[in-house]
Amino acid sequence: MNLKAGLPQPLLARLASHIPDQAPLTSEEIGALRTLHSAAHAMRRGQHIVAQGRRCAGVWLLADGFALRQKVLTGGKRQVLHVALPGDMVGYPSCFFERALFSVVALTDAVVCPLTFVELTELFEAHPRLALALFRSSAGEAAMYGERLAAVGRRGALERVAHFILEMAHRLHGVEIGDGISFRMPLTQEQIADILGLSPPHVSRMLRRLREEGLLEAADSELRLIDRAGLAALADFDESYLCARAAPAEEAASASAVVPLHLARPGGSRLKL
């Protein structure tokens, strides 16, 4: 990836969607993002951004590409916890613990912007709307954890696969990848299995059933939702957990007072309010 190029459009689209009242990013906010991007690191596919069990001293803003947050168990088994898209912060909450709780691995070639606590504080104090956008993104991730837990605990295999496909279609559309109906799935069947608590052959069988029932078309990693309403009914899919409420403009003014409460440096004083 060319780090000298302009800001990645998926990143801009994701952050803009979380700005209060969805007002356009200002020139000052874009300038702040350009400053972050100027220190970006290119990560190769499969490279660790955060390594489980090692010290994690800050956070990273995923600017381009995809990443997986995963827990590696004794014996080498893994559970994929989250698929990170451009605009997601990784390294949180591991940065608040002695050692990283999970690994974050680049799913594709990716670009990440490192942020120390000092830099994060300065960004949030100078640009509270960006602070609110990043924390609304983190709130969305927490909502997805709840849905994933419900899926693994209470949904059948077919419903899990259908629900995850709809979720990815919606999220990718939010970063201007695909149109919400047709898209390229960035995950293999093995990785989807690790997310949903299924085996790869089981995922393959469920995808075949969805095709046979006329709900979707699949050719390699290219997916097309033929009957989105039918797929949503099957999966009991309600996209509201992916759509944070529109934030009123006054929330931006108070963001600098709210956000720092969560960003007190370990062993240090609270951030300036």
Residue pairs with C-beta under 8 A, 6 or more apart in sequence:
1 42
1 64
1 65
1 109
1 110
1 111
3 37
3 40
3 42
3 111
7 30
7 33
7 34
7 37
7 63
8 63
8 64
8 86
8 111
9 176
10 64
10 85
10 86
10 87
10 175
10 176
10 177
11 33
11 61
11 62
11 63
11 64
11 86
11 87
11 175
12 25
12 30
12 33
13 86
13 87
13 174
13 175
13 176
14 85
14 86
14 87
14 88
14 137
14 174
14 175
15 25
15 33
15 87
15 130
15 133
15 134
15 137
16 22
16 24
16 25
16 133
17 174
18 87
18 132
18 133
18 134
18 136
18 137
18 244
18 247
19 25
19 129
19 132
19 133
19 247
19 252
20 129
20 132
20 246
20 247
20 248
20 249
20 251
20 252
21 246
21 247
21 248
21 249
22 246
23 249
25 33
26 129
28 127
29 127
29 129
29 130
32 123
32 126
32 127
32 130
33 130
36 61
36 63
36 113
36 115
36 123
37 63
37 111
37 113
39 113
39 114
40 63
40 111
40 112
40 113
41 111
41 112
41 113
41 114
42 109
42 110
42 111
43 49
43 65
43 67
43 106
43 109
43 110
43 111
43 112
44 106
44 109
45 106
45 107
45 108
45 109
45 110
46 105
46 106
47 105
47 106
48 103
48 104
48 105
48 106
49 60
49 67
49 90
49 91
49 104
49 105
49 106
49 110
49 112
50 56
50 60
50 90
50 91
50 94
50 100
50 102
50 103
50 104
51 100
51 103
52 71
52 72
52 99
52 100
52 101
52 102
52 103
53 99
53 100
54 99
54 100
55 98
55 99
55 100
56 91
56 94
56 95
56 97
56 99
56 100
57 95
57 116
58 91
58 95
58 114
58 115
58 116
58 117
58 119
58 120
59 89
59 90
59 91
59 92
59 95
59 114
59 115
59 120
60 89
60 90
60 91
60 104
60 112
60 113
60 114
60 115
61 87
61 88
61 89
61 112
61 113
61 115
61 134
62 84
62 85
62 86
62 87
62 88
62 89
62 90
62 110
62 111
62 112
63 86
63 110
63 111
63 112
63 113
64 86
64 110
64 111
65 86
65 106
65 107
65 108
65 109
65 110
65 111
66 83
66 84
66 85
66 106
66 107
66 108
66 110
66 186
67 83
67 84
67 88
67 90
67 104
67 105
67 106
67 107
67 110
68 80
68 82
68 83
68 84
68 104
68 105
68 107
68 191
69 80
69 81
69 82
69 84
69 90
69 102
69 103
69 104
70 78
70 79
70 80
70 81
70 102
70 103
70 104
70 105
70 194
71 78
71 79
71 81
71 101
71 102
71 103
72 78
72 103
73 79
78 194
79 194
79 197
80 191
80 194
80 195
81 102
81 145
81 148
81 195
82 141
82 144
82 145
83 107
83 168
83 171
83 186
83 187
83 195
84 90
84 104
85 171
85 172
85 174
85 175
86 175
87 137
87 175
88 137
88 141
89 134
89 137
89 138
90 104
90 112
91 100
91 104
92 138
93 101
94 100
94 101
94 102
95 117
96 266
107 186
107 187
107 191
108 186
115 123
117 263
117 265
120 263
121 260
121 263
121 271
121 272
123 130
123 131
124 130
124 131
124 255
124 256
124 259
124 260
124 263
124 271
125 256
125 271
125 272
128 252
128 253
128 254
128 255
128 256
128 259
129 252
129 255
131 255
131 256
131 259
132 247
132 251
132 252
132 255
132 259
135 255
135 259
135 262
136 244
136 247
139 244
140 241
140 242
140 244
143 241
143 242
144 167
144 241
144 242
146 241
147 163
147 167
147 241
148 195
151 159
151 160
151 163
151 164
151 196
152 160
152 196
152 197
155 163
155 235
155 236
157 196
157 198
157 202
157 203
157 206
158 206
158 209
158 210
158 234
159 234
159 235
159 236
160 196
160 197
160 198
160 206
160 235
161 192
161 196
161 198
161 203
161 206
161 207
161 210
162 206
162 210
162 215
162 231
162 234
162 235
162 237
163 235
163 236
163 237
164 192
164 195
164 196
165 185
165 210
165 216
165 223
165 225
165 231
166 225
166 228
166 231
166 232
166 235
166 237
166 239
167 237
167 242
168 183
168 185
168 187
169 178
169 180
169 181
169 183
169 223
169 225
170 180
170 239
170 242
171 242
172 178
172 183
173 179
173 180
173 183
174 242
177 183
177 184
178 184
181 224
181 225
181 228
182 222
182 223
182 224
182 225
183 222
183 223
184 221
184 222
184 223
185 192
185 221
185 222
185 223
186 221
187 195
189 200
189 203
189 204
189 207
190 200
192 198
192 203
193 199
193 200
193 202
193 203
196 203
198 206
207 218
210 216
210 218
210 231
211 217
211 218
213 230
214 226
214 227
214 230
215 225
215 226
215 227
215 230
215 231
215 234
216 223
216 224
216 225
216 226
216 227
216 231
217 223
217 224
217 226
218 224
225 231
231 237
232 238
256 273
257 273
260 270
260 271
260 272
260 273
261 270
263 271
264 270
264 271
265 271
